[in-house]
């Protein structure tokens, strides 16, 4: 957890919030605004089900390593549980719980017929071989398959996992239950994945930025963006934002950052990163550190990597007008309070990065129908849903005089609560 600047800047209670408590803080605030009945709030406070599994994996050096893995199913009132699986050293139970909660509200905000879940394994996939990752993915699936199902819980990729991980998991599930492509989304296209799923999260981010620019009445060519993270989400955000005309003036990944006020040539950067394995060392821009990146002067700052990167400590240094939350939970409540006080707009994660789960929904429906959509159709349907959700959220914020995150949670919590009531849970 991050410490506040000083006790005055943020009360200790805020500073000590765990990731799941931070998400819950938004839900509690929302519950007050929408006058949610206390019993419904009680149901939303904790996940419906959590499993922790011991995952023994024989490593390439023949030694046995025991990993710890989780699947958290937060709320299933609106449909089967949905959410990715994270392989990361920081993917502990509380982090996974927070991410599962965010999935409940993300699916609700996007009107997808899903509840929210998340999985995680505490490991460092960058230090594991392909065969080790294959064994870990299968072992994880063997230990959680009993709570999954095409109409029960459908995992997907998240940080540290990708289409290959989903292929191994689908195969492991198939060995136990028979061929079941709809058991995971984000699969390789050859194994029933959807066209456009790999770029979907970044596309959703870029569409929202384009819509926000339209709202501001500014041409994207006059908007400078800074993107933290050049993985799946960050890199596709840069590519598609660039197509819309936005100028990418700084990017970074774990190995370092780059800045070029005139705009980075994204196609050239991609060619470099494909060979170097990182954006670091690219000659078309000046090297900068991650702290410098966050403090780079720009219009839209896009954290697209880890959670909790903008905190009570560094939010004062941000020199952007708008923070676009492409990552899940990149701003702590203390950071959010500082940004609000400084008049910086925050476009919330449950809208901004929802393009991924939206195309996961399309993939799931295609699998159930044993049918395939062309890429154009996927992108067009994604666009329609992102634009509609963006418009609804902005209209609600304007009507209620709330910030975008508050409006997003108000809409999402209301819908979940309606499903809870209709099912007769309260
Ligand atoms: N992991 C992604 C997210 O955080 C996608 C989840 C999914 O496709 O189910 O939204």
Boltz pocket constraint, residues with backbone or C-beta under 6 A from the ligand:
constraints:
  - pocket:
      binder: B
      contacts: [[A, 82], [A, 83], [A, 84], [A, 85], [A, 106], [A, 154], [A, 155], [A, 156], [A, 157], [A, 158], [A, 159], [A, 185], [A, 186], [A, 328], [A, 353], [A, 354], [A, 356], [A, 357], [A, 358], [A, 360]]
      max_distance: 6.0
